[in-house]
Amino acid sequence: MSTTIQIEPRLRALDPDATVWVTASAGSGKTRLLTERVIRLLIGGTAPERILCVTFTRAAAAEMAQRINQTLATYATTDDITLDEALASLLGRAARQDERRRARQLFAQVLDVPGG
């Protein structure tokens, strides 16, 4: 007998190995989803300068950048328990030690990228 594990749609959309297309009404969380996907790519080891996000407006781009920077700043300064909870929510599993370490370092790395 085989067991199929249903993966939450949000986690499936955050999977860096998956190609996803998200359409939804305004205010439904698309910016949050894309922001989380970028953070997941960064935690997975993708260099910040290799990520390109296309938005319809400069305001949307600025909102994403602010959310990413705010989240990464929190990762850099929060206590271990809170960081572990945030990463588990993002990854759908407990974070590995290298992912925890990378999460703590990402804010400084992103700030060093030309253009922030």
Backbone as CSV, one residue per row, in Angstrom:
resi,resn,N_x,N_y,N_z,CA_x,CA_y,CA_z,C_x,C_y,C_z
1,MET,0.839,-1.171,0.000,0.000,0.000,0.000,0.889,1.242,0.000
2,SER,0.654,2.146,-0.912,1.441,3.375,-0.966,0.674,4.509,-0.312
3,THR,1.431,5.397,0.286,0.841,6.552,0.938,1.255,7.799,0.178
4,THR,0.298,8.613,-0.177,0.581,9.864,-0.852,0.517,10.980,0.177
5,ILE,1.571,11.748,0.249,1.606,12.873,1.165,1.236,14.121,0.385
6,GLN,0.193,14.793,0.835,-0.236,16.030,0.180,0.654,17.168,0.670
7,ILE,1.236,17.884,-0.254,2.056,19.038,0.085,1.178,20.276,-0.020
8,GLU,1.220,21.073,1.011,0.459,22.314,1.037,0.793,23.130,-0.217
9,PRO,-0.204,23.695,-0.894,0.056,24.461,-2.120,1.096,25.568,-1.930
10,ARG,1.088,26.243,-0.784,2.059,27.301,-0.518,3.482,26.739,-0.530
11,LEU,3.698,25.605,0.119,5.036,25.009,0.150,5.456,24.538,-1.232
12,ARG,4.509,24.039,-2.009,4.813,23.620,-3.381,5.258,24.827,-4.209
13,ALA,4.598,25.967,-4.011,4.962,27.185,-4.747,6.305,27.744,-4.295
14,LEU,6.698,27.468,-3.062,7.975,27.966,-2.542,9.152,27.085,-2.932
15,ASP,8.889,25.895,-3.414,9.948,24.946,-3.754,10.806,25.496,-4.898
16,PRO,12.103,25.753,-4.634,12.969,26.311,-5.677,13.138,25.390,-6.882
17,ASP,12.875,24.106,-6.711,13.009,23.165,-7.820,11.767,23.110,-8.702
18,ALA,10.703,23.782,-8.288,9.451,23.753,-9.033,9.296,25.031,-9.854
19,THR,8.722,24.885,-11.023,8.332,26.038,-11.820,6.858,26.270,-11.519
20,VAL,6.547,27.468,-11.074,5.168,27.743,-10.684,4.666,29.010,-11.353
21,TRP,3.373,29.072,-11.501,2.697,30.249,-12.033,1.578,30.556,-11.051
22,VAL,1.583,31.751,-10.519,0.594,32.120,-9.519,-0.265,33.255,-10.054
23,THR,-1.568,33.035,-10.057,-2.505,34.099,-10.390,-3.522,34.156,-9.266
24,ALA,-3.859,35.355,-8.852,-4.831,35.517,-7.775,-5.279,36.970,-7.734
25,SER,-6.337,37.191,-7.010,-6.882,38.538,-6.861,-5.946,39.410,-6.046
26,ALA,-6.130,40.724,-6.184,-5.360,41.668,-5.378,-5.612,41.394,-3.901
27,GLY,-4.561,41.483,-3.117,-4.677,41.296,-1.683,-4.723,39.857,-1.219
28,SER,-4.450,38.924,-2.125,-4.552,37.509,-1.763,-3.240,36.903,-1.281
29,GLY,-2.133,37.656,-1.359,-0.875,37.143,-0.835,0.178,36.803,-1.869
30,LYS,0.011,37.271,-3.106,1.007,36.964,-4.145,2.371,37.548,-3.808
31,THR,2.399,38.769,-3.306,3.683,39.397,-2.964,4.349,38.642,-1.826
32,ARG,3.578,38.228,-0.853,4.133,37.428,0.253,4.727,36.122,-0.278
33,LEU,4.006,35.463,-1.161,4.464,34.204,-1.717,5.771,34.383,-2.492
34,LEU,5.836,35.406,-3.333,7.050,35.646,-4.096,8.209,36.031,-3.182
35,THR,7.926,36.823,-2.170,8.952,37.201,-1.197,9.502,35.961,-0.499
36,GLU,8.618,35.077,-0.059,9.050,33.843,0.601,9.837,32.952,-0.353
37,ARG,9.433,32.922,-1.605,10.158,32.106,-2.590,11.579,32.631,-2.782
38,VAL,11.746,33.950,-2.855,13.076,34.542,-2.979,13.922,34.192,-1.755
39,ILE,13.347,34.307,-0.575,14.084,33.985,0.645,14.463,32.514,0.660
40,ARG,13.565,31.674,0.210,13.879,30.235,0.164,15.024,29.964,-0.817
41,LEU,15.038,30.649,-1.947,16.151,30.514,-2.891,17.463,30.935,-2.229
42,LEU,17.431,32.044,-1.510,18.634,32.537,-0.834,19.121,31.548,0.220
43,ILE,18.218,31.022,1.013,18.597,30.053,2.047,19.136,28.783,1.407
44,GLY,18.634,28.461,0.231,19.113,27.280,-0.496,20.478,27.464,-1.132
45,GLY,21.006,28.692,-1.089,22.353,28.918,-1.596,22.448,29.723,-2.876
46,THR,21.322,30.160,-3.435,21.373,30.986,-4.638,21.947,32.351,-4.281
47,ALA,22.899,32.804,-5.056,23.508,34.114,-4.815,22.473,35.205,-5.068
48,PRO,22.413,36.218,-4.196,21.410,37.278,-4.356,21.445,37.945,-5.733
49,GLU,22.626,38.121,-6.276,22.733,38.798,-7.571,22.247,37.946,-8.743
50,ARG,21.909,36.681,-8.502,21.423,35.787,-9.559,19.903,35.699,-9.590
51,ILE,19.241,36.427,-8.711,17.781,36.371,-8.640,17.196,37.612,-9.302
52,LEU,16.266,37.393,-10.204,15.576,38.480,-10.882,14.078,38.298,-10.663
53,CYS,13.436,39.339,-10.181,11.982,39.325,-10.010,11.405,40.405,-10.905
54,VAL,10.360,40.058,-11.609,9.696,41.004,-12.491,8.355,41.346,-11.859
55,THR,8.097,42.636,-11.701,6.825,43.094,-11.153,6.208,44.077,-12.147
56,PHE,4.949,44.389,-11.941,4.264,45.306,-12.842,4.545,46.764,-12.503
57,THR,4.888,47.037,-11.251,5.105,48.427,-10.853,6.356,48.554,-9.990
58,ARG,6.894,49.749,-9.957,8.030,50.020,-9.074,7.605,49.923,-7.617
59,ALA,6.374,50.285,-7.343,5.863,50.191,-5.971,5.864,48.737,-5.499
60,ALA,5.479,47.826,-6.379,5.491,46.405,-6.019,6.918,45.916,-5.792
61,ALA,7.844,46.354,-6.619,9.251,45.975,-6.450,9.794,46.505,-5.128
62,ALA,9.460,47.737,-4.809,9.919,48.333,-3.550,9.321,47.595,-2.352
63,GLU,8.060,47.220,-2.458,7.400,46.468,-1.381,8.086,45.127,-1.162
64,MET,8.389,44.437,-2.253,9.091,43.147,-2.132,10.461,43.327,-1.491
65,ALA,11.213,44.296,-1.955,12.550,44.540,-1.406,12.471,44.843,0.083
66,GLN,11.493,45.653,0.475,11.334,45.986,1.885,11.009,44.737,2.697
67,ARG,10.102,43.922,2.218,9.719,42.703,2.944,10.896,41.740,3.064
68,ILE,11.646,41.573,1.982,12.807,40.674,2.017,13.832,41.193,3.015
69,ASN,14.162,42.470,2.926,15.155,43.037,3.843,14.692,42.946,5.291
70,GLN,13.418,43.208,5.539,12.890,43.141,6.898,12.971,41.711,7.441
71,THR,12.603,40.740,6.627,12.656,39.338,7.055,14.091,38.915,7.327
72,LEU,15.007,39.270,6.429,16.408,38.879,6.617,17.024,39.573,7.826
73,ALA,16.630,40.811,8.086,17.105,41.510,9.286,16.608,40.802,10.539
74,THR,15.374,40.339,10.502,14.825,39.591,11.637,15.596,38.291,11.832
75,TYR,15.878,37.578,10.745,16.650,36.338,10.844,18.008,36.584,11.485
76,ALA,18.614,37.710,11.168,19.958,38.011,11.676,19.959,38.324,13.164
77,THR,18.833,38.790,13.691,18.836,39.293,15.062,17.950,38.535,16.043
78,THR,17.105,37.666,15.571,16.158,36.991,16.451,16.828,35.851,17.224
79,ASP,16.144,35.374,18.234,16.673,34.245,19.011,16.542,32.945,18.203
80,ASP,17.261,31.922,18.618,17.308,30.656,17.874,15.940,29.980,17.747
81,ILE,15.147,30.008,18.793,13.842,29.339,18.755,12.928,30.010,17.727
82,THR,12.877,31.327,17.736,12.044,32.052,16.781,12.538,31.832,15.356
83,LEU,13.856,31.831,15.170,14.416,31.572,13.837,14.045,30.171,13.371
84,ASP,14.180,29.189,14.239,13.831,27.808,13.876,12.362,27.695,13.464
85,GLU,11.474,28.387,14.176,10.045,28.356,13.843,9.792,29.006,12.482
86,ALA,10.431,30.139,12.234,10.253,30.839,10.954,10.766,29.993,9.796
87,LEU,11.926,29.377,9.967,12.496,28.554,8.897,11.675,27.295,8.668
88,ALA,11.148,26.701,9.726,10.303,25.511,9.565,9.042,25.851,8.776
89,SER,8.473,27.019,9.023,7.295,27.447,8.277,7.632,27.669,6.808
90,LEU,8.800,28.228,6.561,9.233,28.519,5.191,9.610,27.249,4.427
91,LEU,10.307,26.344,5.099,10.842,25.152,4.434,9.886,23.957,4.475
92,GLY,8.928,23.979,5.401,8.037,22.834,5.561,8.688,21.694,6.309
93,ARG,9.793,21.981,6.984,10.550,20.991,7.761,11.527,21.758,8.643
94,ALA,12.156,21.046,9.551,13.173,21.682,10.389,14.374,22.073,9.529
95,ALA,14.928,23.242,9.796,16.097,23.717,9.043,17.348,22.958,9.462
96,ARG,18.204,22.725,8.496,19.519,22.142,8.787,20.420,23.234,9.363
97,GLN,21.503,22.835,9.991,22.431,23.783,10.597,22.977,24.778,9.564
98,ASP,23.325,24.292,8.365,23.858,25.201,7.348,22.799,26.212,6.890
99,GLU,21.532,25.821,6.874,20.460,26.738,6.497,20.247,27.795,7.578
100,ARG,20.330,27.394,8.832,20.223,28.351,9.937,21.354,29.372,9.859
101,ARG,22.548,28.886,9.636,23.715,29.776,9.555,23.563,30.741,8.378
102,ARG,23.162,30.214,7.228,22.976,31.056,6.045,21.889,32.096,6.285
103,ALA,20.789,31.705,6.929,19.700,32.642,7.217,20.206,33.809,8.057
104,ARG,21.081,33.535,8.990,21.629,34.596,9.852,22.564,35.533,9.076
105,GLN,23.175,35.055,8.005,24.157,35.838,7.252,23.571,36.563,6.043
106,LEU,22.380,36.204,5.644,21.817,36.718,4.390,21.601,38.220,4.366
107,PHE,21.214,38.817,5.471,20.952,40.249,5.473,22.195,41.020,5.031
108,ALA,23.339,40.679,5.604,24.589,41.353,5.235,24.947,41.069,3.779
109,GLN,24.733,39.847,3.314,25.057,39.500,1.933,24.198,40.290,0.944
110,VAL,22.916,40.394,1.230,22.012,41.107,0.338,22.352,42.593,0.309
111,LEU,22.708,43.159,1.447,23.060,44.575,1.483,24.333,44.861,0.674
112,ASP,25.213,43.870,0.552,26.462,44.049,-0.191,26.277,43.971,-1.709
113,VAL,25.133,43.491,-2.167,24.868,43.384,-3.607,24.649,44.790,-4.164
114,PRO,25.294,45.139,-5.270,25.050,46.457,-5.870,23.557,46.690,-6.100
115,GLY,23.062,47.782,-5.623,21.646,48.089,-5.740,20.831,47.570,-4.577
116,GLY,21.472,46.829,-3.667,20.798,46.352,-2.453,19.837,45.230,-2.746
